[in-house]
Amino acid sequence: MHFFKTVLMALALIVSGLSNPVFAGDKDPLFIALSSDATRRVGHVLHFAELQRARGHSLTIWLNESGILLASRKYTEKHANHQAALAELMSKGATVLICHYCMQQFDVEASDLLPGFKIGSPDLLGSALFKDDTKTLSW
């Protein structure tokens, strides 16, 4: 019986060594869904996003729910620092999409959006979210 267990263990180790581990590629795209305008949470997301962008990952941030308020001129007083951080990310190539449905729910008009923010559509979202090898995070 001991011999049988030893043989099974050896086979298990050999087979596990043949499988390919799953790792994120060095430059895989990153899609972050941000559904909050809570100060600490947003600060954490934007810090993480910049670190990953600096490592070479293309970046799309999807603002939905109260996260859309970060893109609105109406909320500059509350979110000036976060708006500046998002503008900086966009100037470095990040894409920031805004949930159109959420804009209606939070009474945010297209004319309220700061420069660079894009209203999401199925085509824009789909092309970012379903791009080969894209990794997603939700905050």
MARTI-417795 format. One record per residue: x, y, z of N, C-alpha, C in turn; residue number from 1; chain. Coordinates in Angstrom, 2 decimals, always signed. Layout:
% residues N
n.X n.Y n.Z ca.X ca.Y ca.Z c.X c.Y c.Z i ch
X Y Z X Y Z X Y Z NUM A
...
***
This chain:
% residues 139
n.X n.Y n.Z ca.X ca.Y ca.Z c.X c.Y c.Z i ch
+0.82 -1.19 +0.00 +0.00 +0.00 +0.00 +0.87 +1.26 +0.00 1 A
+1.93 +1.25 +0.78 +2.83 +2.40 +0.83 +3.46 +2.63 -0.55 2 A
+3.83 +1.55 -1.22 +4.42 +1.65 -2.55 +3.42 +2.29 -3.53 3 A
+2.15 +1.88 -3.46 +1.10 +2.40 -4.34 +0.91 +3.91 -4.13 4 A
+0.89 +4.38 -2.88 +0.76 +5.81 -2.58 +1.97 +6.58 -3.11 5 A
+3.14 +6.02 -2.98 +4.36 +6.67 -3.46 +4.33 +6.82 -4.97 6 A
+3.89 +5.79 -5.67 +3.79 +5.84 -7.13 +2.75 +6.89 -7.55 7 A
+1.60 +6.92 -6.88 +0.57 +7.91 -7.20 +1.08 +9.33 -6.97 8 A
+1.78 +9.54 -5.88 +2.34 +10.86 -5.58 +3.35 +11.27 -6.65 9 A
+4.20 +10.36 -7.06 +5.19 +10.65 -8.09 +4.51 +11.01 -9.41 10 A
+3.48 +10.26 -9.77 +2.74 +10.56 -11.00 +2.06 +11.92 -10.92 11 A
+1.47 +12.21 -9.78 +0.81 +13.51 -9.60 +1.81 +14.65 -9.77 12 A
+2.99 +14.52 -9.20 +4.01 +15.56 -9.34 +4.49 +15.70 -10.78 13 A
+4.64 +14.59 -11.46 +5.08 +14.63 -12.85 +4.03 +15.31 -13.71 14 A
+2.78 +14.92 -13.57 +1.69 +15.49 -14.37 +1.52 +16.97 -14.06 15 A
+1.59 +17.37 -12.80 +1.42 +18.78 -12.45 +2.54 +19.62 -13.03 16 A
+3.71 +19.06 -13.19 +4.83 +19.77 -13.79 +4.67 +19.98 -15.28 17 A
+3.80 +19.20 -15.91 +3.57 +19.32 -17.34 +2.54 +20.37 -17.69 18 A
+1.73 +20.77 -16.73 +0.68 +21.75 -17.02 +1.28 +23.15 -17.04 19 A
+0.67 +24.01 -17.82 +1.13 +25.40 -17.92 +0.43 +26.25 -16.88 20 A
+1.18 +26.94 -16.06 +0.55 +27.84 -15.11 -0.03 +29.04 -15.84 21 A
-1.03 +29.68 -15.26 -1.66 +30.85 -15.86 -1.10 +32.10 -15.19 22 A
-0.53 +32.96 -16.00 +0.02 +34.23 -15.52 -0.49 +35.34 -16.41 23 A
-0.59 +36.52 -15.84 -0.90 +37.69 -16.66 +0.32 +38.00 -17.51 24 A
+0.06 +38.33 -18.76 +1.16 +38.71 -19.63 +1.72 +40.05 -19.22 25 A
+2.92 +40.32 -19.66 +3.58 +41.56 -19.29 +2.81 +42.80 -19.73 26 A
+2.07 +42.70 -20.81 +1.39 +43.87 -21.36 -0.10 +43.65 -21.58 27 A
-0.71 +42.69 -20.88 -2.14 +42.44 -21.07 -2.95 +43.70 -20.74 28 A
-4.00 +43.99 -21.52 -4.85 +45.13 -21.24 -5.57 +44.95 -19.89 29 A
-5.84 +46.07 -19.24 -6.53 +46.06 -17.95 -7.81 +46.87 -18.07 30 A
-8.92 +46.28 -17.66 -10.24 +46.92 -17.66 -10.69 +47.01 -16.21 31 A
-10.87 +48.24 -15.72 -11.29 +48.45 -14.33 -12.68 +49.06 -14.33 32 A
-13.61 +48.40 -13.63 -14.95 +48.94 -13.43 -14.99 +49.60 -12.06 33 A
-15.28 +50.89 -12.05 -15.32 +51.66 -10.80 -16.74 +52.16 -10.58 34 A
-17.37 +51.68 -9.52 -18.79 +51.99 -9.27 -19.00 +52.85 -8.03 35 A
-17.98 +53.60 -7.64 -18.08 +54.39 -6.41 -17.40 +55.73 -6.59 36 A
-17.85 +56.71 -5.82 -17.14 +57.97 -5.76 -16.58 +58.21 -4.35 37 A
-16.50 +57.14 -3.54 -15.95 +57.23 -2.19 -14.46 +57.56 -2.27 38 A
-14.05 +58.59 -1.57 -12.71 +59.15 -1.69 -11.59 +58.13 -1.56 39 A
-11.56 +57.34 -0.51 -10.48 +56.37 -0.33 -10.48 +55.31 -1.41 40 A
-11.65 +54.84 -1.72 -11.77 +53.79 -2.73 -11.27 +54.27 -4.08 41 A
-11.69 +55.47 -4.48 -11.27 +56.03 -5.76 -9.76 +56.28 -5.77 42 A
-9.23 +56.80 -4.67 -7.80 +57.03 -4.58 -7.01 +55.74 -4.76 43 A
-7.50 +54.67 -4.15 -6.84 +53.37 -4.27 -6.87 +52.88 -5.72 44 A
-8.02 +52.97 -6.34 -8.18 +52.53 -7.73 -7.23 +53.30 -8.65 45 A
-7.22 +54.61 -8.51 -6.41 +55.43 -9.42 -4.92 +55.20 -9.21 46 A
-4.52 +54.98 -7.97 -3.12 +54.67 -7.69 -2.74 +53.33 -8.34 47 A
-3.57 +52.32 -8.15 -3.33 +51.01 -8.74 -3.31 +51.11 -10.27 48 A
-4.27 +51.85 -10.83 -4.36 +51.99 -12.28 -3.09 +52.61 -12.85 49 A
-2.58 +53.65 -12.19 -1.36 +54.30 -12.67 -0.16 +53.37 -12.58 50 A
-0.06 +52.61 -11.51 +1.05 +51.67 -11.39 +1.03 +50.64 -12.53 51 A
-0.15 +50.14 -12.86 -0.25 +49.15 -13.93 -0.04 +49.77 -15.30 52 A
-0.55 +50.99 -15.50 -0.32 +51.69 -16.76 +1.17 +51.93 -16.97 53 A
+1.86 +52.31 -15.90 +3.30 +52.57 -15.99 +4.09 +51.29 -16.30 54 A
+3.52 +50.15 -15.97 +4.17 +48.86 -16.27 +3.88 +48.40 -17.70 55 A
+3.12 +49.19 -18.45 +2.90 +48.90 -19.86 +1.55 +48.33 -20.21 56 A
+0.65 +48.22 -19.25 -0.69 +47.69 -19.53 -1.57 +48.81 -20.08 57 A
-2.21 +48.57 -21.23 -3.19 +49.55 -21.69 -4.34 +49.52 -20.70 58 A
-4.98 +50.66 -20.51 -5.92 +50.82 -19.41 -7.23 +51.40 -19.87 59 A
-8.32 +50.75 -19.49 -9.66 +51.29 -19.67 -10.32 +51.31 -18.29 60 A
-10.88 +52.47 -17.94 -11.63 +52.59 -16.69 -13.08 +52.85 -17.07 61 A
-13.95 +52.03 -16.52 -15.40 +52.12 -16.78 -16.05 +52.69 -15.53 62 A
-16.49 +53.96 -15.60 -17.17 +54.59 -14.48 -18.65 +54.30 -14.57 63 A
-19.18 +53.69 -13.52 -20.60 +53.39 -13.48 -21.13 +53.67 -12.08 64 A
-22.43 +53.55 -11.91 -23.08 +53.93 -10.65 -22.57 +55.31 -10.23 65 A
-22.28 +55.52 -8.96 -21.86 +56.87 -8.52 -20.45 +57.21 -9.00 66 A
-19.74 +56.26 -9.56 -18.43 +56.55 -10.13 -18.49 +57.57 -11.25 67 A
-19.64 +57.69 -11.91 -19.75 +58.66 -13.01 -19.61 +60.09 -12.52 68 A
-19.88 +60.33 -11.24 -19.79 +61.68 -10.70 -18.36 +62.23 -10.80 69 A
-17.39 +61.34 -10.89 -15.99 +61.75 -11.02 -15.73 +62.47 -12.34 70 A
-16.58 +62.25 -13.32 -16.38 +62.84 -14.65 -17.17 +64.13 -14.85 71 A
-17.96 +64.53 -13.87 -18.89 +65.64 -14.03 -18.36 +66.95 -13.45 72 A
-18.53 +68.02 -14.21 -18.18 +69.37 -13.72 -18.98 +69.71 -12.46 73 A
-20.18 +69.17 -12.34 -21.02 +69.46 -11.18 -20.37 +69.05 -9.86 74 A
-19.41 +68.13 -9.92 -18.82 +67.57 -8.70 -17.32 +67.87 -8.59 75 A
-16.87 +68.92 -9.28 -15.45 +69.27 -9.25 -14.99 +69.64 -7.85 76 A
-15.82 +70.34 -7.10 -15.41 +70.74 -5.75 -15.09 +69.52 -4.89 77 A
-15.91 +68.50 -4.98 -15.71 +67.29 -4.18 -14.59 +66.41 -4.74 78 A
-14.44 +66.37 -6.07 -13.56 +65.39 -6.71 -12.42 +66.00 -7.53 79 A
-12.01 +67.20 -7.22 -10.98 +67.87 -8.02 -9.70 +67.04 -8.14 80 A
-9.23 +66.47 -7.04 -7.99 +65.68 -7.09 -8.16 +64.43 -7.94 81 A
-9.29 +63.77 -7.80 -9.53 +62.56 -8.59 -9.72 +62.90 -10.07 82 A
-10.37 +64.00 -10.33 -10.55 +64.43 -11.72 -9.20 +64.74 -12.36 83 A
-8.31 +65.37 -11.58 -6.96 +65.65 -12.10 -6.20 +64.35 -12.36 84 A
-6.33 +63.38 -11.47 -5.66 +62.09 -11.66 -6.20 +61.36 -12.89 85 A
-7.51 +61.41 -13.09 -8.10 +60.78 -14.28 -7.63 +61.49 -15.55 86 A
-7.57 +62.83 -15.51 -7.09 +63.59 -16.67 -5.64 +63.21 -16.98 87 A
-4.82 +63.04 -15.95 -3.43 +62.63 -16.14 -3.35 +61.24 -16.77 88 A
-4.17 +60.31 -16.27 -4.20 +58.96 -16.86 -4.59 +59.03 -18.34 89 A
-5.61 +59.84 -18.63 -6.05 +59.95 -20.03 -4.96 +60.58 -20.90 90 A
-4.23 +61.54 -20.34 -3.15 +62.17 -21.12 -2.04 +61.19 -21.43 91 A
-1.97 +60.10 -20.65 -0.95 +59.07 -20.85 -1.50 +57.86 -21.62 92 A
-2.70 +58.01 -22.17 -3.24 +56.97 -23.05 -4.38 +56.14 -22.49 93 A
-4.74 +56.33 -21.23 -5.87 +55.58 -20.68 -7.18 +56.05 -21.30 94 A
-8.13 +55.15 -21.37 -9.47 +55.48 -21.83 -10.40 +55.42 -20.62 95 A
-11.24 +56.45 -20.47 -12.21 +56.45 -19.37 -13.59 +56.56 -19.99 96 A
-14.38 +55.51 -19.78 -15.74 +55.42 -20.33 -16.75 +55.66 -19.22 97 A
-17.87 +56.28 -19.59 -18.92 +56.63 -18.64 -20.19 +55.87 -19.00 98 A
-20.84 +55.31 -18.00 -22.09 +54.59 -18.19 -23.22 +55.57 -18.55 99 A
-23.74 +55.43 -19.76 -24.82 +56.31 -20.21 -26.07 +56.16 -19.36 100 A
-26.44 +54.94 -19.07 -27.62 +54.69 -18.23 -27.45 +55.35 -16.86 101 A
-26.26 +55.23 -16.28 -26.01 +55.81 -14.97 -26.07 +57.33 -15.02 102 A
-25.67 +57.91 -16.14 -25.76 +59.37 -16.30 -27.22 +59.80 -16.15 103 A
-28.11 +59.06 -16.73 -29.54 +59.38 -16.62 -30.01 +59.25 -15.18 104 A
-29.57 +58.22 -14.50 -29.99 +57.97 -13.12 -29.46 +59.04 -12.15 105 A
-28.27 +59.58 -12.44 -27.66 +60.57 -11.56 -27.79 +61.99 -12.10 106 A
-28.63 +62.17 -13.13 -28.90 +63.48 -13.71 -27.62 +64.20 -14.15 107 A
-26.77 +63.48 -14.86 -25.55 +64.05 -15.43 -25.73 +64.10 -16.94 108 A
-25.57 +65.28 -17.51 -25.72 +65.48 -18.95 -24.36 +65.35 -19.63 109 A
-24.39 +65.08 -20.93 -23.14 +64.99 -21.69 -22.36 +66.31 -21.59 110 A
-23.06 +67.41 -21.55 -22.40 +68.72 -21.45 -21.73 +68.93 -20.09 111 A
-22.09 +68.12 -19.09 -21.47 +68.21 -17.75 -20.12 +67.51 -17.70 112 A
-19.84 +66.64 -18.66 -18.61 +65.85 -18.62 -17.38 +66.70 -18.90 113 A
-16.34 +66.44 -18.16 -15.07 +67.10 -18.37 -14.42 +66.56 -19.65 114 A
-13.47 +67.29 -20.23 -12.84 +66.84 -21.47 -12.15 +65.48 -21.33 115 A
-12.26 +64.69 -22.38 -11.56 +63.41 -22.43 -12.39 +62.20 -22.03 116 A
-13.43 +62.41 -21.26 -14.29 +61.30 -20.85 -15.21 +60.94 -22.01 117 A
-15.43 +59.65 -22.21 -16.26 +59.18 -23.32 -17.48 +58.46 -22.78 118 A
-18.62 +58.78 -23.35 -19.84 +58.07 -22.99 -19.76 +56.67 -23.60 119 A
-19.95 +55.69 -22.76 -19.85 +54.30 -23.21 -20.98 +53.90 -24.12 120 A
-20.67 +52.97 -24.99 -21.66 +52.35 -25.87 -21.32 +50.87 -25.90 121 A
-22.24 +50.04 -26.37 -21.92 +48.61 -26.46 -20.64 +48.35 -27.27 122 A
-20.43 +49.11 -28.35 -19.23 +48.90 -29.16 -17.96 +49.29 -28.41 123 A
-17.97 +50.47 -27.77 -16.79 +50.91 -27.02 -16.48 +49.96 -25.87 124 A
-17.51 +49.62 -25.11 -17.30 +48.72 -23.97 -16.84 +47.35 -24.42 125 A
-17.52 +46.82 -25.40 -17.19 +45.49 -25.88 -15.78 +45.40 -26.42 126 A
-15.35 +46.43 -27.16 -14.01 +46.38 -27.75 -12.93 +46.43 -26.66 127 A
-13.21 +47.09 -25.54 -12.23 +47.14 -24.43 -12.32 +45.89 -23.55 128 A
-13.53 +45.51 -23.21 -13.74 +44.41 -22.26 -13.38 +43.05 -22.86 129 A
-13.67 +42.86 -24.13 -13.47 +41.54 -24.74 -12.23 +41.46 -25.63 130 A
-11.34 +42.45 -25.51 -10.07 +42.39 -26.23 -9.30 +41.18 -25.72 131 A
-8.64 +40.48 -26.61 -7.88 +39.29 -26.22 -6.97 +39.58 -25.03 132 A
-6.97 +38.65 -24.08 -6.09 +38.66 -22.90 -6.38 +39.78 -21.90 133 A
-7.49 +40.48 -22.03 -7.83 +41.55 -21.09 -8.11 +40.97 -19.70 134 A
-7.58 +41.63 -18.71 -7.84 +41.29 -17.31 -8.81 +42.34 -16.77 135 A
-9.73 +41.91 -15.91 -10.73 +42.84 -15.39 -10.68 +42.89 -13.86 136 A
-10.97 +44.06 -13.35 -11.10 +44.28 -11.92 -12.33 +45.15 -11.69 137 A
-12.94 +44.95 -10.56 -14.11 +45.75 -10.21 -13.91 +46.32 -8.82 138 A
-14.13 +47.62 -8.72 -14.03 +48.30 -7.44 -15.35 +48.96 -7.14 139 A
***
